[in-house]
């Protein structure tokens, strides 16, 4: 631990324990799983007329636990591998929690915190599986394995170009289909189709992060998809992900799987365009950080509009 970190640890500027663990869990990312579960839940209300507030809150809590655990395990392994820059005051360090770099917590404490968060999510998930059946157990098992081994050894999936796919699969089909099943006790084409844009936009948050970190990741042997295909192709991937999200909703509306009011997601398109503009060409760290914040905002607003559309569709079809 260097002098700056030691000062942070023992000085008066050190945040309180709640603020430290909030930072360690990267609380600003928890809106993504919350919205994924909400979209699946209210899709079930629209298609099957099913809604249990208790099971909804349980599903949200389980998803938040897995996300917080994944964030801390990710920071732990990235720190061990030197991927997160030791220059913790740099404006380029927007994404990680940085509680290790700032001396707020030891690496082993962050790892233990991740395990505790995972345990809480797993416990709630097991209760949901007992209430709703084995499909939730299978989806939950996939979610736990994928979340831990995203950067966890020995698989370290994000270090081998699989991060984008894992985020898409877990946040989209995993959380949305799971939340739908928790309510309706069956799957549906609506849940399957509507899970795709949510997964694509969650993946877009990671893509924006990887575009910012492309040079640092390459230097430390972290072969993200952005590193593998290069900056220009990665920007194109982000653009296609955003475009695919809007096309999936349009297809769902045309096919009668989603209410027509769901096309209101189009009002978020300016955010998608601004996000890709910020990461294009010679973007600096500040532009990339703004793009990351915008990508998270895009996913949340897009999902919120789908939730409102499903509620309105259910109400007017009663």
Secondary structure, DSSP 8 states (H G I E B T S, - for coil): --HHHHHHHHSTTS--HHHHHHHHTTGGGHHHHHHHHHHHHHHHHHHH----HHHHHHHHHHHHHHHHHHHHHHHHHHHHTT-S-S-TTSTT--SS--TTTTTSS-HHHHHHHHHHHHHHHHHHHHHHHHHH-HHHHHHHHHHHHHHHTTT-TTT-GGGBT-HHHHHHIIIIIIHHHHHHHHHHSS--HHHHHHHHHHHHHHHHHHHHHHHHTHHHHHHTT-B-HHHHH-HHHHHHHHHHHHHHHHHHHHHHHHTTSS-GGGGGGGGGHHHHHHHHHHHSSS--HHHHHHHHHHHHHHHHHHHHHHHHHHHHHHHHH-
